[in-house]
């Protein structure tokens, strides 16, 4: 399944990289795509959305 989150505090490529590392720590096989202009993160994974949100929050961001 593909999850999509808006991450208003993702400002740059370094932010996207930090979020990607958090996602990959939970699901190394996840496909990750970030659009820093639109502040959108897309994740293809079988991991539940709540777990992914929690991982992104632990990395210091606020996914919606």
URFEN-V598372 format. One record per backbone hydrogen bond with DSSP energy under -0.5 kcal/mol. CO is the residue of the C=O (numbers start at 1). NH is the residue of the N-H. If there is no record, write none. Layout:
co: [CO;CO]
nh: [NH;NH]
//
This chain:
co: [1;1;3;5;5;6;6;7;9;12;13;14;15;16;17;18;19;20;21;22;23;23;27;30;31;33;34;35;35;39;40;41;42;43;43;44;48;48;49;50;51;52;53;54;55;56;57;61;62]
nh: [3;45;43;7;41;8;64;10;11;16;17;18;19;20;21;22;23;24;25;26;26;27;30;32;44;42;36;39;40;7;35;5;33;3;45;31;51;52;53;54;55;56;57;58;59;61;60;63;8]
//
